[in-house]
Amino acid sequence: FAPRENEKPFTEPERAQRWRLSLASLLFITVLLSDHLWFCTEAKL
């Protein structure tokens, strides 16, 4: 059986977009966390 085109997991643009989205969200979370930690440290001092 030949695999149909629409059965491929992800096309290249979709995969790139998904990867970029996950990277952006990871960066966003990191910025939020560091900002929160910085705020906590400043509050303690």
C-alpha angles and dihedrals in degrees: 000000000000113000114244119239095244091054093071111112097233136349115232097257090048092051092048091049092048091049091049091049093051090047091051093049090048090052090047092052091047091052091048093048095047090047090051093047091048090051091050092050092049091049092053095050 
